[in-house]
Amino acid sequence: MSWSPSKTRRILGHYDPAHNAIVISRIFDHASIPRYAVEYIVYHEMLHLKHPVRLRGSRRCVHSRSSRRRRSCFRSWGGRRSF
């Protein structure tokens, strides 16, 4: 896991399967950013390990139905459900 080289607002984080690495935007590397924000980005990117990109015909399915269901389980996300 590492910080991105720049403070991008467009890509908050990504999972790089070639290097088996999670990269988080450096914009989150500041004391004023709530911890749960970084935790959520890391959680979201970890879901890409469990639910990899699949092809549907010629289209890529990056966020499958099952990954969206798991994402909604994040304990700090809207106070919904816990793990």
VEXKOL-548502 format. One record per atom (N, C-alpha, C): residue number from 0; residue in one letter; x, y, z. Coordinates in nm, 4 decimals, decimal comma. Each point is the difference from the previous one (the first is absolute). Example, Ala and Ser with C-alpha at 12.3 -4.5 7.8 and 13.67 -1.06 7.14 Angstrom:
2
<r i="0" aa="A" X="1,3190" Y="-0,5690" Z="0,7800"/>
<r i="0" aa="A" X="-0,0890" Y="0,1190" Z="0,0000"/>
<r i="0" aa="A" X="0,0900" Y="0,1200" Z="0,0000"/>
<r i="1" aa="S" X="-0,0350" Y="0,1050" Z="-0,0720"/>
<r i="1" aa="S" X="0,0820" Y="0,1190" Z="0,0060"/>
<r i="1" aa="S" X="-0,0770" Y="0,1090" Z="0,0730"/>
***
This chain:
83
<r i="0" aa="M" X="0,0847" Y="-0,1157" Z="0,0000"/>
<r i="0" aa="M" X="-0,0847" Y="0,1157" Z="0,0000"/>
<r i="0" aa="M" X="0,0897" Y="0,1227" Z="0,0000"/>
<r i="1" aa="S" X="-0,0432" Y="0,1020" Z="-0,0757"/>
<r i="1" aa="S" X="0,0797" Y="0,1221" Z="-0,0065"/>
<r i="1" aa="S" X="-0,0880" Y="0,1192" Z="-0,0361"/>
<r i="2" aa="W" X="0,0593" Y="0,1181" Z="0,0135"/>
<r i="2" aa="W" X="-0,0653" Y="0,1235" Z="-0,0423"/>
<r i="2" aa="W" X="0,0319" Y="0,0235" Z="-0,1473"/>
<r i="3" aa="S" X="-0,0897" Y="0,0671" Z="-0,0700"/>
<r i="3" aa="S" X="0,0246" Y="0,0351" Z="-0,1396"/>
<r i="3" aa="S" X="0,1074" Y="0,1087" Z="-0,0053"/>
<r i="4" aa="P" X="0,0659" Y="0,0159" Z="-0,1146"/>
<r i="4" aa="P" X="0,1015" Y="0,1046" Z="-0,0113"/>
<r i="4" aa="P" X="-0,0585" Y="0,1413" Z="0,0088"/>
<r i="5" aa="S" X="-0,1265" Y="0,0166" Z="-0,0426"/>
<r i="5" aa="S" X="-0,0597" Y="0,1341" Z="-0,0002"/>
<r i="5" aa="S" X="-0,1313" Y="0,0007" Z="0,0781"/>
<r i="6" aa="K" X="-0,0512" Y="0,1193" Z="0,0255"/>
<r i="6" aa="K" X="-0,1247" Y="0,0180" Z="0,0751"/>
<r i="6" aa="K" X="-0,1176" Y="0,0052" Z="-0,0965"/>
<r i="7" aa="T" X="-0,0318" Y="-0,1117" Z="-0,0593"/>
<r i="7" aa="T" X="-0,1095" Y="-0,0040" Z="-0,0963"/>
<r i="7" aa="T" X="-0,1359" Y="-0,0062" Z="0,0682"/>
<r i="8" aa="R" X="-0,0955" Y="0,0714" Z="-0,0538"/>
<r i="8" aa="R" X="-0,1378" Y="-0,0034" Z="0,0496"/>
<r i="8" aa="R" X="-0,0878" Y="-0,0873" Z="-0,0892"/>
<r i="9" aa="R" X="0,0506" Y="-0,0342" Z="-0,1162"/>
<r i="9" aa="R" X="-0,0768" Y="-0,0793" Z="-0,0953"/>
<r i="9" aa="R" X="0,0025" Y="-0,1492" Z="0,0343"/>
<r i="10" aa="I" X="0,1149" Y="-0,0508" Z="0,0364"/>
<r i="10" aa="I" X="0,0139" Y="-0,1403" Z="0,0385"/>
<r i="10" aa="I" X="0,0415" Y="-0,0028" Z="0,1470"/>
<r i="11" aa="L" X="-0,0932" Y="-0,0395" Z="0,0850"/>
<r i="11" aa="L" X="0,0250" Y="0,0029" Z="0,1442"/>
<r i="11" aa="L" X="0,0873" Y="-0,1158" Z="0,0452"/>
<r i="12" aa="G" X="-0,0077" Y="-0,1090" Z="-0,0711"/>
<r i="12" aa="G" X="0,0814" Y="-0,1169" Z="0,0298"/>
<r i="12" aa="G" X="-0,0172" Y="-0,1010" Z="-0,1101"/>
<r i="13" aa="H" X="0,0925" Y="-0,0926" Z="-0,0088"/>
<r i="13" aa="H" X="-0,0158" Y="-0,1090" Z="-0,0962"/>
<r i="13" aa="H" X="0,0807" Y="-0,1212" Z="0,0442"/>
<r i="14" aa="Y" X="-0,0454" Y="-0,1153" Z="-0,0465"/>
<r i="14" aa="Y" X="0,0713" Y="-0,1239" Z="0,0245"/>
<r i="14" aa="Y" X="0,0752" Y="-0,0342" Z="-0,1271"/>
<r i="15" aa="D" X="0,1286" Y="-0,0247" Z="0,0128"/>
<r i="15" aa="D" X="0,0854" Y="-0,0356" Z="-0,1131"/>
<r i="15" aa="D" X="0,0296" Y="-0,1496" Z="0,0085"/>
<r i="16" aa="P" X="-0,0737" Y="-0,0827" Z="-0,0776"/>
<r i="16" aa="P" X="0,0200" Y="-0,1448" Z="0,0107"/>
<r i="16" aa="P" X="0,1380" Y="-0,0459" Z="-0,0486"/>
<r i="17" aa="A" X="0,0615" Y="0,0733" Z="-0,0905"/>
<r i="17" aa="A" X="0,1326" Y="-0,0381" Z="-0,0497"/>
<r i="17" aa="A" X="0,1047" Y="0,0037" Z="0,1109"/>
<r i="18" aa="H" X="-0,0164" Y="0,0930" Z="0,0939"/>
<r i="18" aa="H" X="0,0946" Y="0,0140" Z="0,1107"/>
<r i="18" aa="H" X="-0,0616" Y="-0,0408" Z="0,1336"/>
<r i="19" aa="N" X="-0,1253" Y="-0,0470" Z="-0,0043"/>
<r i="19" aa="N" X="-0,0721" Y="-0,0374" Z="0,1211"/>
<r i="19" aa="N" X="0,0102" Y="0,1112" Z="0,1046"/>
<r i="20" aa="A" X="-0,0353" Y="0,1205" Z="-0,0437"/>
<r i="20" aa="A" X="0,0166" Y="0,1185" Z="0,0853"/>
<r i="20" aa="A" X="-0,1246" Y="0,0881" Z="-0,0041"/>
<r i="21" aa="I" X="-0,0275" Y="0,0620" Z="0,1128"/>
<r i="21" aa="I" X="-0,1052" Y="0,1012" Z="0,0091"/>
<r i="21" aa="I" X="0,0691" Y="0,1348" Z="0,0075"/>
<r i="22" aa="V" X="-0,0436" Y="0,0920" Z="-0,0847"/>
<r i="22" aa="V" X="0,0568" Y="0,1350" Z="-0,0032"/>
<r i="22" aa="V" X="-0,1120" Y="0,0980" Z="0,0348"/>
<r i="23" aa="I" X="0,0241" Y="0,0830" Z="0,1002"/>
<r i="23" aa="I" X="-0,0983" Y="0,0976" Z="0,0478"/>
<r i="23" aa="I" X="0,0474" Y="0,1396" Z="-0,0385"/>
<r i="24" aa="S" X="-0,0933" Y="0,0832" Z="-0,0457"/>
<r i="24" aa="S" X="0,0344" Y="0,1368" Z="-0,0381"/>
<r i="24" aa="S" X="0,0630" Y="0,0737" Z="0,1179"/>
<r i="25" aa="R" X="0,1061" Y="0,0697" Z="-0,0276"/>
<r i="25" aa="R" X="0,0718" Y="0,0755" Z="0,1024"/>
<r i="25" aa="R" X="-0,0872" Y="0,1112" Z="0,0597"/>
<r i="26" aa="I" X="-0,1107" Y="0,0302" Z="-0,0629"/>
<r i="26" aa="I" X="-0,0910" Y="0,1016" Z="0,0547"/>
<r i="26" aa="I" X="-0,0504" Y="-0,0408" Z="0,1384"/>
<r i="27" aa="F" X="-0,0002" Y="-0,1312" Z="0,0292"/>
<r i="27" aa="F" X="-0,0441" Y="-0,0496" Z="0,1302"/>
<r i="27" aa="F" X="0,1113" Y="0,0000" Z="0,1044"/>
<r i="28" aa="D" X="0,1211" Y="0,0338" Z="-0,0407"/>
<r i="28" aa="D" X="0,1151" Y="-0,0022" Z="0,0908"/>
<r i="28" aa="D" X="0,0106" Y="0,1335" Z="0,0741"/>
<r i="29" aa="H" X="-0,0973" Y="0,0252" Z="0,0850"/>
<r i="29" aa="H" X="-0,0037" Y="0,1253" Z="0,0765"/>
<r i="29" aa="H" X="-0,0737" Y="-0,0254" Z="0,1310"/>
<r i="30" aa="A" X="0,0450" Y="0,0615" Z="0,1049"/>
<r i="30" aa="A" X="-0,0566" Y="-0,0213" Z="0,1344"/>
<r i="30" aa="A" X="-0,1478" Y="0,0383" Z="0,0088"/>
<r i="31" aa="S" X="-0,0467" Y="0,0912" Z="-0,0850"/>
<r i="31" aa="S" X="-0,1397" Y="0,0441" Z="0,0072"/>
<r i="31" aa="S" X="-0,0975" Y="-0,0990" Z="-0,0641"/>
<r i="32" aa="I" X="0,0510" Y="-0,0979" Z="-0,0713"/>
<r i="32" aa="I" X="-0,0856" Y="-0,0997" Z="-0,0653"/>
<r i="32" aa="I" X="-0,0437" Y="-0,1032" Z="0,1039"/>
<r i="33" aa="P" X="-0,1307" Y="-0,0241" Z="0,0117"/>
<r i="33" aa="P" X="-0,0456" Y="-0,0997" Z="0,0977"/>
<r i="33" aa="P" X="0,0541" Y="-0,1394" Z="-0,0330"/>
<r i="34" aa="R" X="0,0350" Y="-0,0713" Z="0,1025"/>
<r i="34" aa="R" X="0,0564" Y="-0,1342" Z="-0,0171"/>
<r i="34" aa="R" X="-0,0942" Y="-0,0916" Z="-0,0783"/>
<r i="35" aa="Y" X="-0,1323" Y="0,0107" Z="0,0265"/>
<r i="35" aa="Y" X="-0,0942" Y="-0,0888" Z="-0,0675"/>
<r i="35" aa="Y" X="-0,0015" Y="0,0212" Z="-0,1511"/>
<r i="36" aa="A" X="0,0355" Y="0,1206" Z="-0,0467"/>
<r i="36" aa="A" X="0,0038" Y="0,0256" Z="-0,1446"/>
<r i="36" aa="A" X="0,1085" Y="-0,0863" Z="-0,0657"/>
<r i="37" aa="V" X="0,1172" Y="-0,0024" Z="0,0607"/>
<r i="37" aa="V" X="0,1098" Y="-0,0818" Z="-0,0529"/>
<r i="37" aa="V" X="-0,0346" Y="-0,1476" Z="0,0160"/>
<r i="38" aa="E" X="-0,0587" Y="-0,0376" Z="0,1125"/>
<r i="38" aa="E" X="-0,0383" Y="-0,1391" Z="0,0219"/>
<r i="38" aa="E" X="-0,0988" Y="-0,0470" Z="-0,1065"/>
<r i="39" aa="Y" X="-0,0949" Y="0,0867" Z="-0,0354"/>
<r i="39" aa="Y" X="-0,0978" Y="-0,0371" Z="-0,1022"/>
<r i="39" aa="Y" X="0,0675" Y="-0,0197" Z="-0,1355"/>
<r i="40" aa="I" X="0,0899" Y="0,0889" Z="-0,0387"/>
<r i="40" aa="I" X="0,0701" Y="-0,0138" Z="-0,1281"/>
<r i="40" aa="I" X="0,0787" Y="-0,1312" Z="-0,0021"/>
<r i="41" aa="V" X="0,0697" Y="-0,0302" Z="0,1081"/>
<r i="41" aa="V" X="0,0771" Y="-0,1248" Z="0,0075"/>
<r i="41" aa="V" X="-0,0954" Y="-0,1198" Z="-0,0078"/>
<r i="42" aa="Y" X="-0,1102" Y="0,0044" Z="0,0737"/>
<r i="42" aa="Y" X="-0,0989" Y="-0,1082" Z="-0,0034"/>
<r i="42" aa="Y" X="-0,0520" Y="-0,0212" Z="-0,1424"/>
<r i="43" aa="H" X="-0,0364" Y="0,1086" Z="-0,0649"/>
<r i="43" aa="H" X="-0,0511" Y="-0,0070" Z="-0,1372"/>
<r i="43" aa="H" X="0,1027" Y="-0,0654" Z="-0,0927"/>
<r i="44" aa="E" X="0,1246" Y="0,0414" Z="0,0109"/>
<r i="44" aa="E" X="0,1041" Y="-0,0560" Z="-0,0870"/>
<r i="44" aa="E" X="0,0286" Y="-0,1458" Z="0,0341"/>
<r i="45" aa="M" X="-0,0119" Y="-0,0369" Z="0,1276"/>
<r i="45" aa="M" X="0,0189" Y="-0,1398" Z="0,0380"/>
<r i="45" aa="M" X="-0,1093" Y="-0,0887" Z="-0,0597"/>
<r i="46" aa="L" X="-0,1184" Y="0,0567" Z="-0,0197"/>
<r i="46" aa="L" X="-0,1070" Y="-0,0769" Z="-0,0630"/>
<r i="46" aa="L" X="0,0373" Y="-0,0415" Z="-0,1428"/>
<r i="47" aa="H" X="0,0866" Y="0,0775" Z="-0,0643"/>
<r i="47" aa="H" X="0,0434" Y="-0,0361" Z="-0,1354"/>
<r i="47" aa="H" X="0,0849" Y="-0,1272" Z="0,0010"/>
<r i="48" aa="L" X="0,0612" Y="-0,0321" Z="0,1126"/>
<r i="48" aa="L" X="0,0714" Y="-0,1278" Z="0,0134"/>
<r i="48" aa="L" X="-0,0993" Y="-0,1156" Z="0,0040"/>
<r i="49" aa="K" X="-0,1051" Y="0,0176" Z="0,0766"/>
<r i="49" aa="K" X="-0,1007" Y="-0,1046" Z="0,0171"/>
<r i="49" aa="K" X="-0,0915" Y="-0,0105" Z="-0,1215"/>
<r i="50" aa="H" X="-0,0288" Y="0,1116" Z="-0,0635"/>
<r i="50" aa="H" X="-0,0902" Y="0,0057" Z="-0,1152"/>
<r i="50" aa="H" X="0,0741" Y="0,0641" Z="-0,1181"/>
<r i="51" aa="P" X="0,0850" Y="-0,0762" Z="-0,0689"/>
<r i="51" aa="P" X="0,0781" Y="0,0577" Z="-0,1099"/>
<r i="51" aa="P" X="-0,0878" Y="0,0417" Z="-0,1182"/>
<r i="52" aa="V" X="0,0574" Y="0,0790" Z="-0,0873"/>
<r i="52" aa="V" X="-0,0680" Y="0,0461" Z="-0,1212"/>
<r i="52" aa="V" X="-0,0377" Y="-0,1216" Z="-0,0846"/>
<r i="53" aa="R" X="-0,1226" Y="0,0000" Z="-0,0476"/>
<r i="53" aa="R" X="-0,0489" Y="-0,1076" Z="-0,0871"/>
<r i="53" aa="R" X="-0,0447" Y="0,0602" Z="-0,1328"/>
<r i="54" aa="L" X="0,0054" Y="-0,0798" Z="-0,1017"/>
<r i="54" aa="L" X="-0,0468" Y="0,0440" Z="-0,1311"/>
<r i="54" aa="L" X="-0,1414" Y="-0,0500" Z="-0,0233"/>
<r i="55" aa="R" X="-0,0849" Y="0,0897" Z="-0,0482"/>
<r i="55" aa="R" X="-0,1358" Y="-0,0345" Z="-0,0453"/>
<r i="55" aa="R" X="-0,0049" Y="0,0353" Z="-0,1469"/>
<r i="56" aa="G" X="0,0260" Y="-0,0981" Z="-0,0819"/>
<r i="56" aa="G" X="0,0138" Y="0,0285" Z="-0,1426"/>
<r i="56" aa="G" X="0,1268" Y="0,0812" Z="-0,0195"/>
<r i="57" aa="S" X="-0,0136" Y="0,1188" Z="-0,0557"/>
<r i="57" aa="S" X="0,1164" Y="0,0874" Z="-0,0189"/>
<r i="57" aa="S" X="0,0112" Y="0,1065" Z="0,1089"/>
<r i="58" aa="R" X="-0,0914" Y="-0,0022" Z="0,0976"/>
<r i="58" aa="R" X="0,0003" Y="0,1001" Z="0,1078"/>
<r i="58" aa="R" X="0,0651" Y="-0,0542" Z="0,1256"/>
<r i="59" aa="R" X="0,0698" Y="0,0882" Z="0,0694"/>
<r i="59" aa="R" X="0,0617" Y="-0,0356" Z="0,1282"/>
<r i="59" aa="R" X="-0,0969" Y="0,0307" Z="0,1127"/>
<r i="60" aa="C" X="-0,0176" Y="-0,0942" Z="0,0900"/>
<r i="60" aa="C" X="-0,0830" Y="0,0191" Z="0,1193"/>
<r i="60" aa="C" X="0,0948" Y="0,0159" Z="0,1181"/>
<r i="61" aa="V" X="0,0212" Y="0,1240" Z="0,0404"/>
<r i="61" aa="V" X="0,0955" Y="0,0311" Z="0,1063"/>
<r i="61" aa="V" X="-0,0648" Y="-0,0141" Z="0,1373"/>
<r i="62" aa="H" X="-0,1260" Y="0,0418" Z="0,0115"/>
<r i="62" aa="H" X="-0,0727" Y="-0,0062" Z="0,1273"/>
<r i="62" aa="H" X="-0,1216" Y="-0,0897" Z="-0,0183"/>
<r i="63" aa="S" X="0,0186" Y="-0,1280" Z="0,0288"/>
<r i="63" aa="S" X="-0,1084" Y="-0,0969" Z="-0,0149"/>
<r i="63" aa="S" X="-0,1061" Y="0,0217" Z="0,1073"/>
<r i="64" aa="R" X="-0,1120" Y="-0,0658" Z="-0,0178"/>
<r i="64" aa="R" X="-0,1085" Y="0,0088" Z="0,0982"/>
<r i="64" aa="R" X="0,0487" Y="-0,0477" Z="0,1370"/>
<r i="65" aa="S" X="0,0768" Y="-0,1092" Z="0,0023"/>
<r i="65" aa="S" X="0,0483" Y="-0,0517" Z="0,1286"/>
<r i="65" aa="S" X="0,1003" Y="0,0951" Z="0,0655"/>
<r i="66" aa="S" X="0,0821" Y="0,0681" Z="-0,0801"/>
<r i="66" aa="S" X="0,0942" Y="0,0964" Z="0,0594"/>
<r i="66" aa="S" X="-0,0744" Y="0,1219" Z="0,0542"/>
<r i="67" aa="R" X="-0,1052" Y="0,0423" Z="-0,0686"/>
<r i="67" aa="R" X="-0,0796" Y="0,1130" Z="0,0506"/>
<r i="67" aa="R" X="-0,0704" Y="-0,0385" Z="0,1296"/>
<r i="68" aa="R" X="-0,0465" Y="-0,1248" Z="0,0088"/>
<r i="68" aa="R" X="-0,0637" Y="-0,0472" Z="0,1240"/>
<r i="68" aa="R" X="0,0997" Y="0,0018" Z="0,1154"/>
<r i="69" aa="R" X="0,1205" Y="-0,0497" Z="-0,0234"/>
<r i="69" aa="R" X="0,1037" Y="-0,0005" Z="0,1038"/>
<r i="69" aa="R" X="0,0413" Y="0,1418" Z="0,0372"/>
<r i="70" aa="R" X="0,0050" Y="0,0884" Z="-0,0987"/>
<r i="70" aa="R" X="0,0384" Y="0,1387" Z="0,0273"/>
<r i="70" aa="R" X="-0,0989" Y="0,0641" Z="0,0958"/>
<r i="71" aa="S" X="-0,1268" Y="-0,0372" Z="-0,0117"/>
<r i="71" aa="S" X="-0,1010" Y="0,0591" Z="0,0887"/>
<r i="71" aa="S" X="0,0141" Y="-0,0496" Z="0,1436"/>
<r i="72" aa="C" X="0,0831" Y="-0,1008" Z="0,0215"/>
<r i="72" aa="C" X="0,0211" Y="-0,0532" Z="0,1348"/>
<r i="72" aa="C" X="0,1049" Y="0,0784" Z="0,0787"/>
<r i="73" aa="F" X="0,0663" Y="0,0927" Z="-0,0638"/>
<r i="73" aa="F" X="0,1037" Y="0,0767" Z="0,0699"/>
<r i="73" aa="F" X="-0,0608" Y="0,0675" Z="0,1211"/>
<r i="74" aa="R" X="0,0550" Y="-0,0268" Z="0,1176"/>
<r i="74" aa="R" X="-0,0630" Y="0,0417" Z="0,1261"/>
<r i="74" aa="R" X="-0,0146" Y="0,1505" Z="0,0165"/>
<r i="75" aa="S" X="0,0885" Y="0,0801" Z="-0,0583"/>
<r i="75" aa="S" X="-0,0088" Y="0,1450" Z="0,0175"/>
<r i="75" aa="S" X="-0,0760" Y="0,0671" Z="-0,1140"/>
<r i="76" aa="W" X="-0,0447" Y="-0,0776" Z="-0,0946"/>
<r i="76" aa="W" X="-0,0651" Y="0,0570" Z="-0,1190"/>
<r i="76" aa="W" X="-0,1461" Y="0,0236" Z="0,0271"/>
<r i="77" aa="G" X="-0,0351" Y="0,1203" Z="0,0358"/>
<r i="77" aa="G" X="-0,1380" Y="0,0372" Z="0,0214"/>
<r i="77" aa="G" X="-0,0640" Y="-0,0665" Z="0,1203"/>
<r i="78" aa="G" X="0,0801" Y="-0,0601" Z="0,0865"/>
<r i="78" aa="G" X="-0,0548" Y="-0,0644" Z="0,1184"/>
<r i="78" aa="G" X="-0,0901" Y="-0,1168" Z="-0,0312"/>
<r i="79" aa="R" X="0,0175" Y="-0,0616" Z="-0,1146"/>
<r i="79" aa="R" X="-0,0887" Y="-0,1098" Z="-0,0400"/>
<r i="79" aa="R" X="0,0305" Y="-0,1251" Z="0,0808"/>
<r i="80" aa="R" X="0,0589" Y="-0,0976" Z="-0,0602"/>
<r i="80" aa="R" X="0,0253" Y="-0,1277" Z="0,0669"/>
<r i="80" aa="R" X="0,1458" Y="-0,0106" Z="0,0404"/>
<r i="81" aa="S" X="0,0278" Y="-0,0930" Z="0,0885"/>
<r i="81" aa="S" X="0,1388" Y="-0,0269" Z="0,0378"/>
<r i="81" aa="S" X="0,0438" Y="-0,1299" Z="-0,0648"/>
<r i="82" aa="F" X="0,1264" Y="-0,0337" Z="0,0138"/>
<r i="82" aa="F" X="0,0550" Y="-0,1209" Z="-0,0604"/>
<r i="82" aa="F" X="-0,0642" Y="-0,1228" Z="0,0567"/>
***
